[in-house]
């Protein structure tokens, strides 16, 4: 499944512009150091973090997309930086637990 297919299927809001990428799994964490140490290339990163440091962290681990949950507002500077680096920032009002359940039901497992 690609990031664009997932966005359409779950009704996620794309906050940044991006090229669709294949999703290899799901990584859930709100700690940047945890993501940098444990996420794998192609993973979706699920978080409530919205500051601009999520962009370099996602870039470092080659995340397929960052999904911001719980309806958290993402600052414009984060979106602008994501656009510069072709990092998909997706948004949902859903709680993290609910979103992860939906992803699991689609066959996307955490790693």
N, C-alpha and C positions, 0 to 999 in steps of 0.2 A: 504494500500500500504506500502511496506517496503522501507527502505533506498536503498537497492540494486536495487529493481525494479525501483525506481525513478531515480537512477544514470544511469541505462541502458536506460530508456525511454527518458530522457532529454539529454543524452550524457554528463553528468557531469563527471569531472575527480576526481577520488578518490585519495587524497594525503596521507591519512593514512590508515592503516589496521583497519578493524572493523567487528563486527558481525552485520548482518542485523537486523534492528529493525522496528517495526511498527511506522508509522507516525500518530500522533493524531491531528496535526494542524500546523500552521505556525506562527512564531513570528519574526517581523522585527525590528531591532534596531541596532544602532552602539554604544550605551551606555551600558557598562557592568552593571551598577547599574539598568538600566531599565530592562535588561534581567533577572537579579537576582530577581527583584521584580515582574515581570510580566509573564515570560515564564512559561509554564506548562510542566510537564513530557511528553516526547514523541514528543514535538514540534520540527520542523525544525527551526533553527535559521539562518536567513538571515542577513549578515553583510558585510561590507568592512574592518572590523578590522582583522588584521593578527597576532598581537603580541601574545606571549605565554599565556597571561592572559585570552584569550578566552577559553582555555582548562579547567581551573578550573571553570570558570563561566558555561560552558556547562555541566560539570560534576555535579555541584551544583544543577542545575535545571533539570538534567536528560534529556537533549536534545537528540533527536534521531540522529541529525547531525547538523553540522555547515556548511552552504554553503557560501563561500566567493565569492562575485560577482565583477564585473567590471574589471576582469582580474588582480586583485591585487596579487602580488607575496607574497606567504606565506613563512616565514623564516623556515629554516630547524629545528631550535630549537622548533618551534611550532609543526611541524609535528612529531618530536621525542617524545615530551610530549604527544601528542594525541595518538600515538601508545602505549605508556606505560599505558594509561588509557582507551583504547578501545573507543576513541571518534572519530567519523567519521568526517573528514574534507574533504568536497567536494568543487570543484572549477569550476567556469565558467567565460568565457569572457563576458557573457551577463550582461547588466545593471540590477540593482536591480528591476526596474520597469518592465522590460521585463520578467524577471524570475518569478516575483510574478504573472503577468498575465498568464503565462503558468501554474503555480501551481494552480491558481484559476480555470482555464479551466479544470484541472484534478479533480476538486472537493475538493481540499485542501484549507480550509478557514483559514484566520488569526483569532487570538483570542485576 
